[in-house]
Amino acid sequence: MNFTDVIKLNKVFNSFEELFREIPVNDGMTISFHHHLREGDAVMFQVLKSIQKTGVKGITLACTSLMNTHDFIADMISEGTVSRIQTSGLKGKLAAMALNGGMQEPVIFRSHGSRARAVSDGELKVDIAFIAASAADMFGNANAIDGPNAFGSLGYGVWEAQNAKKTVIVTDYLSRGILRDISISQSYVDAVMIVPAIGNTAGVKEGSLKERSNPRDSVIAADVAKTIINCGIELDQSGIQMGSGSVSLQVGRYLSGYMKERDKKFKFGLGGITQDLIDMLNNGTFESLLDVQSFDPKACNSIRNNKNHHEIDVNTYANPLNRSSAVNFLDIAVLSATEIDTDWNVNVLTGSNGSIIGAIGGHQDVAAASKITIIAAPLFRNRIGVIRKKVTTVVTPGENIDILVTDFGIAVKESRQDIIKNLTDNGIKVLKIEDLYKKCISFTSEPCTVRFTDKVAAIVQTPDGKVQDYIYKKV
Amino acid sequence: MFWRSIMYVPGNTPSMIQSSMIYGADAIVLDLEDSVEESEKDSARNLVSCALKMLDFSGTDVFVRTNSVDSKHFQRDLRAVAGTCIYGIRVPKVQKAQEIVYIDQSITEIENELSLPGGIIKFMVSIESALGVINIKEICQASTRLIGVAFGAEDFTYDMGVKRTKEGNELAFARSTLALTARAYGKIAIDCVFSDTKDPEGLRKDCEIARSFGMTGKSVIHPGQIEVVNKSFSPSDQEIGQARRVIELYKKLGCPGVFSFEGNMVDLPVLKKYQRIYELYGRDKVE
């Protein structure tokens, strides 16, 4: 290929048939997808169905996460198109299939930071990254803030594009001119595939934002805010990640009022970005937002128009090999848990019955890096206790957790005497986690132990690629 | 005995009962009456009885609202909760002093049967009709075991054939009468619920009105109302500080009958007001 051929290279395709002639998908390849569109994603379905038609088998699916909308993949596993899965989270039929021994090999679970590391250090070699983008131009530049299905940050896709052997942008909007805002440069893009629709952006919010009027969440949120304010960290110019659930939303509102009254500002807010966090950027609570993933399509306007709303890639967010990753500058993190044990180990992936119900997300990365990590969780959900003697699956080790805030009280790890002193000096009652455990079982009784086989259904990695824990097939 | 907020908790909903103590209400009322359908009365009674025996309410005072004395459930309700950790019972729709006597006798019988110390089970009543308001003086005098009266505005306005409004003018006479009479006979007076759970400003104004009539606290129906009610029925930081300084000066001067504080005369009635605030809110901070 000479220089003239290169500049005339047509990257734009209108059919998967043509695309696969140019960029072949072969048996045993590893292909990747991001999960920015969450439950609204339609790209994976279109790509995988097209691959299935070619008769290719044994695909390794490396996704930043998988949702309920990806249940269709279960059938593809049964008939052999897909053989292996590497992901941050798993739900629905796929989760059940993994636990029932339906996969050829164990699922590999990685945090977002761990995945960023794995694609950069070669542990995860992606042959083709199919990256949903809401807009692209004919040269291959892409973003997720233009076009009819704009969804915000393209943080996971950017790093995939830079590390995959081949990168295909999948979009439903081809710009007439060159994009003004470029998240993925044409330099990393081999093809642009035009599809009728990349998905439904209403699905972006699903699974992250919950209703706000749950009174138990309000109690937890008030105590989390109180803890943050009194734990000893100077909040002015600090970095914080708060999450996106109902508790986080309310914590944000408490803190917003507190900071405003005292003329203080957070240096940055990090993680999944909600409309509430954007409001806090606009009202001066934050100096900047670092947005690796938008939980509200309205983030598009903010990214486009507010120079302090920064789209960051996942390498910048949490790659443990990157000394400058944003999590390393966090002062406070508020995280959730499906379970926490009396050794402070946290589970966010499996439920107490052993089922896979969640996703690691950035949990491990943020907890490891933040100066203070707070777990916010109810003492029990329905009749299931959240505090256990031993969690079903260790996702984030106890050494990285400092505080547990529940609706029945606040516990601080004994080794954090500095926090205990600061809280008690400010009139906040501090309990031991064992006290909360006793309180928990006074409602729920001692939980039975779930029985598993010795067949490994999934491996949970540490951010640096070691084994954190195994998830076993249930009896 | 001082309750600013008293939260109703449906007696047939385990998830609400088990977390009822975490919201900061001064007291809760586990309800066996209006929030429980007729077909669920038995199961709710069992549930509440078990909850009272099993749960640690963490210092929150617990009442049980029984069904009214003229219902077939009253005696069963009473027997199911006697001898548990309850502070007392709350009996709805009371209209006459005779009912108070009947309640008192019923409790006494059960205390004797269970060998409980006499008088350990207290009770409050809800006044929810025109007749109840008119008879409030006799009601308050009918039992030393009666600790307070609560006002039920929904049934009251139904009885009166008037519409309930947010301004509450239709309730003014009843609220004032109940609070005045309760105060006269040493009982507490608990105001009616404010039904709109999404209007904290309206609730705050309603609390102000209730407090101006002399109500000592308010019933609430949602945890989100507790903070507003507690704040409304508490003295301000300024009032607490002033009370503390008055009491400190009073002690320093050797407890005189009359003295001057910041240019104002403090005699016994004024001193008592400050002492009440000091006892409730200022003591820990002084010592």
Interface residues (C-beta under 8 A of the other chain):
Chain A: S213 P215 R216 S218 V219 N382 D407 F408 K439 S442 F443
Chain B: S15 Q18 S19 I22 Y23 L55 D56 H222 P223 G224
